[in-house]
Amino acid sequence: MTLFRLDASIRTHGSASREIADIVEEEWLAAHTGDTVERRHIGVDVLPATAWAAAVTAGMTPPEEHTAEQRAALALAATLVDELLAADAILFAVPLYNFGVSQHFKTYVDLVNTDPRATMKPFLTGKRVALATVRGGAYGGGTPREGWDHSTPYLRRIIADCWGADLTVIEREFTLVGVDPALDSFTDQAARMHTEAQQAAREAGRALGGLPVPA
């Protein structure tokens, strides 16, 4: 069995999305001891910013007229789709940045969607996917920032609705409590949210690994 894990955080240490994804991965590995985890960290090993445009223009250009850049972009898009199709389960770790989806993950989605296999049908239909997403503040109903999270709805729309995945979302908010002094009054609430997210990650990891989740 193979788990494909993609991280979009620009951090390798102290990343809140990585912490939640690590828990999911640990639970998956507990169910699949000795199996493989394939990784891609697009927040650090970034995808070329020009690759999407090159892949799009290649789709409108006869193959014999493709430039070297266009051929490379098409090959990269095919590799990204190959990674998803080859995996038995998928784990995405994507933080909220500036109220929107990470630019690295947006580039990833755009490139994936240039491959015909990703656009002719929901190519991940039935495949288990876990999404670990984190937000520095709080964006729930009744909060001052309600409606400002423009990332999570997009991620659900792409991964579940467009790609057809069997999606489980693990969310953690208030990750900047303890970092931003303006949020110090929310320390207890943030700690509770952290604990809840960790438990949700354990349950999601078990489900991703095909194990029953306690009621």
C-alpha positions, 0 to 999 in steps of 0.5 A: 500500500502507498500513501502519497503526502503533499505539504504546502507549508513554507515551513519545515519546522514549527508548521501547524499543518505538518503537525496535524498531517504527521498524526494522520500519517502515523495512524496510517502507518500503524495500519500499514506497517512497512508500507510506503509513504511517497512525499512532495513538499511544494512549499519548499521544493516549489513548482515552477511559476511558469509551468501552468502557462506553458502547459496550457499553451502546449494544449493549444499547440501541435505537439511537433511545435512544442517548445522545450518549456512546454514539453517539460511542463506537460511532463511535470503535470503528468508526473503530478497526476501519476503520483495521485493515481498510484497512491492507495490513499492521499494526505494533503497538508495545506495552511491558510495564507492571507485569507486564501489558498496557498499559492503553492497549492494553487499552482499544483491544482492548476498544473494537475488540471492541465492533464487530460486524465484530471479533466475528462472525469473525476479521476480520484473517485472513491479514493480516500483523501485526508486534508489537514488545513490550519488557520492562524485566527478563527473564522467560524460563524459569529466571529469577526472574520466569518467568511474570510476563509477563502481557502477551505471551501476552494479545497473542498470544491477541487478535491471532492467535487472536481476530483471526486475524492472521498474527502475528510477534512481536519481543521485547526484554528487559532494557530497564532495564539501564543505567537501574536500577543493580540490573541492571548485572551484566546489561549484556553480556546486555542488549546481546546481547538488544538486538542480537538484537531489532534483527535480528529487527525487520529481518527482520520488517519485510522479511516484513511488506513481502512481501520474502524474509528471508535464511535 
